[in-house]
Amino acid sequence: MTLKGHHLIGYQTLAGPTGIEAVNPASGEALAPAYAMAGQAEVDQACQLAEDAFLTYRQLPLADRAAFLEAMADSIDALGETLTERAMLETGLPRARLEGERGRTCGQLRLFAGVLRSGDYLDIRTEPALPDRQPMPRPALAQQQIPLGPVAVFGASNFPLAFSVAGGDTAAALAAGCPVIVKAHSAHPGTSELVGRAVQEAAQASGMPEGVFSLLYGSGNELGQALVKDARIQAVGFTGSRNGGTALLRTAQQRPQPIPVFAEMSSINPVLLLPQHLEANAEGLAEAFAGSLVMGAGQFCTNPGLVLALSGAALERFVDRAGQAISEAEAQLMLTPGIHAAYEEGVARLQGRDGVTRVAMGKEAPDLACPCRPHLYRTSAETFIADPVLHDEVFGACGLIVECSSVEQMQTVLTALEGQLTATVHLEEADHELASRLLPLLERRAGRILFNGWPTGVEVCHSMVHGGPWPSTSDSRTTSVGSAAIQRFLRPVCYQNLPQEIAPDSLKESNPLGLPRQVDGKR
Amino acid sequence: MTLKGHHLIGYQTLAGPTGIEAVNPASGEALAPAYAMAGQAEVDQACQLAEDAFLTYRQLPLADRAAFLEAMADSIDALGETLTERAMLETGLPRARLEGERGRTCGQLRLFAGVLRSGDYLDIRTEPALPDRQPMPRPALAQQQIPLGPVAVFGASNFPLAFSVAGGDTAAALAAGCPVIVKAHSAHPGTSELVGRAVQEAAQASGMPEGVFSLLYGSGNELGQALVKDARIQAVGFTGSRNGGTALLRTAQQRPQPIPVFAEMSSINPVLLLPQHLEANAEGLAEAFAGSLVMGAGQFCTNPGLVLALSGAALERFVDRAGQAISEAEAQLMLTPGIHAAYEEGVARLQGRDGVTRVAMGKEAPDLACPCRPHLYRTSAETFIADPVLHDEVFGACGLIVECSSVEQMQTVLTALEGQLTATVHLEEADHELASRLLPLLERRAGRILFNGWPTGVEVCHSMVHGGPWPSTSDSRTTSVGSAAIQRFLRPVCYQNLPQEIAPDSLKESNPLGLPRQVDGKR
């Protein structure tokens, strides 16, 4: 498949003045072809097609939408080596990681197909008429969830498949019945084009209305703002920086009709080492922590950037062994020159900070254009609490150990933290009493709480929450991973005394689709 | 019970410099006592108590929170005549209406007690560990909904009981596990104090932590802004004007940590008279419409302010009869001098508008300080579409009939409408085909769609949606009436490999609370 560098608008491809080239982060060299830059005209065209498609798409039988999602997965699978090789060139991520990520991407499309077939997500509630009720009769009432409308999705740099063109937000929005316009991440336009063409092909082959999917390339600022300002766009999915997410959120809020923005932005993912477990396992924990910190050059939203533990000999053993592991760790390739530069800046910020000392740094890699040299720092709880800069995410393999003089101080640190995607507790039975006291604090700070594990690695399933309080996300009431993500793109509608003859199948009393329903508050 | 005019902060009453007096809208006279005005100190105190109470309150057994809600209902019922009489004086609403509204208020508190006892709202999802899964084991995962934190609730003027101190937002937030700080509406401070003291008493008698409920009086602007800016407040419930809701929303969005605002703001509630049904029932529809329009002086969020129909003899018959009914309608008392003034302004705006003609106006009432003289206007679809002023709500008994020259034009009018709480269709079998074509348009514009009824009167139940797209509400994904309102104040948390010994009862594998659960995606 030859890459063309064209926008995909509905079932067309559209060339335009080019302005984006991917960069091989290993060599720093540009990768052909150059990609078109979308302006207002392309946004207009994609949005109008999406709006037109919405009218049809949202009313398709659930089984048809499910088949489309499965066709997308098949079509992405069928890209084979071409996709893996281009993604490796553009992102520097290793083959095994990208193959795994493709599995996750296709898996989540198929998961949502299952969600559609079950129909549970429609949350159908009915209350039959009670004509004889006193003092007033009750009308017949029914409720279902309907899709919001066209959704703008912003591809993430660090998951070029699972959180990009056909990633979590796209899958959830298409499942909900919302057409999607993706702004490709400029770091992997070729990967985006390949996946975009697979989606386009699957949509056409599945008989979906034209405009259910479009893919545009362009500047994050100009194209992003134009999409979010367009009156036809009804919701936004974003994974990226705090600045980027906040800018889109402000724009969405200033529209004549504000719309929801689901932005996943930043998280330092605290890890608590409880005292008894630390005492018994300092070295093992240190090695596992270092392994998790440097995995994938630390380029995960859930990378464990912060460790909290009580002062003492056990913590010193942990610090020594973690420092040793970090100092032996190889530098790894980062995704883009921009991410590399931001990492270097973040490390420099910590390096010069009062009260912060470097425990270790990993090996250099003079051959790589965009290396991530792992870093580990330590500080006191007092310093951490007093210095907001230490609460900022450094995206990459950089960790900070915070030494607490007491359990109370650990609680104070937790209370001082901003919202997080995850919080992790390492414990054993003798720590349970303390863990019980900490759990309510952790619930208020994080969307997912893990025990005796590491936060990187997010299971795509029904119970997952990949979300959390501000600023980890802009809307803590939803998740971006797992089947519950479909709820982002839905809203409830109530029908009162709806004539059976005009009722959609989902609301007919005879329940021809066999949907699960709540009747008079009982399932 | 003697009214004191003091704030209720936790279990204390607090006097302060007074600045608010209720006004009897019939006579224009002030009603004693004068009420205290809260400043930053009172906000601080109430918020700190709420924050402290949250830690305990959210972890209480569901049955304890349910018993508290029921005690609130009992305590409000026990206020008896005192409450009805004060509310009549302050609002000018008739006895039967207020007695019905008290029933609804206590009914919705008891409904939420049932929601808590069933536990379905926790949406518990579990996925057991799969240690042998290839290529990676699956950890044990569980998800539940937890409360957001302290909530600020703004009492509405037009439902002094059901959407005020112990109204829908308060009931939903307390059910969710969130302490509530109510800003009393200045139009009915005495009613607010009576209900507030009943809630305070019920909280104390039920052993709830102090601070689970506070009630403050003060300026909508200053006290409202201070509450929404307070870092401890985690969500806002509001029913009122578009300007008021938008101001609170902007403040909430500009906080260092933005929070959700659930503001119900404005709606003109279109009513479609489909041609066959109009032909057969023009006079009956006209009388029913006029009755609905003037009911309660039109002071309902769901008042039918807009009628759409095709031109022709049947519409003229409808207009004639509706005009006749309106011209015979008595003026009724409005809630406050401010609402009365806004109504007069709204009517004057229509009166002078190009292309708008007055069909009829109701009788004068020179004896009333704040009368609502009903008004009915008509215009063409072209004029309506071109003039945004005609899309604004006129709160009160003022209606506008829009004459459409074709079905296509009716569709254009619907598309031009802003988001609405309700849309109503009057039809008979011969109109079903047309109704089927219109239904998708109505779904995109409204939260509730009614057939052959009138939108005033909102059933408090599981299927109800009292919400809708902007600007009818600030968040179309929720409802303010009915059991689903609890979802506003919740967010999901996922627990990974949670040790059974520290798991809350709701998440224990043995399910000691007998909660409904979804396991591996199946209920």
Interface residues (C-beta under 8 A of the other chain):
Chain A: L55 R58 Q59 G100 G114 S118 D120 R125 T126 E127 P135 M136 R138 P139 L141 A142 Q143 I146 L148 G149 L249 R250 Q253 Q257 P258 P260 E418 G419 L427 E429 H432 A435 S436 L439 P440 E443 R444 A446 G447 R448 I449 L450 F451 N452 G453 G457 E459 C461 H462 S463 M464 V465 G467 P469 W470 P471 S474 D475 S476 R477 T478 T479 S483 A484 Q487 L490 R491 P492 V493 C494 Y495 Q496 N497 L498 P499 E501 I502 P504 P516 Q518 D520 G521 R523
Chain B: L55 R58 Q59 G100 G114 S118 D120 R125 T126 E127 P135 M136 R138 P139 L141 A142 Q143 I146 L148 G149 L249 R250 Q253 Q257 P258 P260 E418 G419 L427 E429 H432 A435 S436 L439 P440 E443 R444 A446 G447 R448 I449 L450 F451 N452 G453 G457 E459 C461 H462 S463 M464 V465 G467 P469 W470 P471 S474 D475 S476 R477 T478 T479 S483 A484 Q487 L490 R491 P492 V493 C494 Y495 Q496 N497 L498 P499 E501 I502 P504 P516 Q518 D520 G521 R523
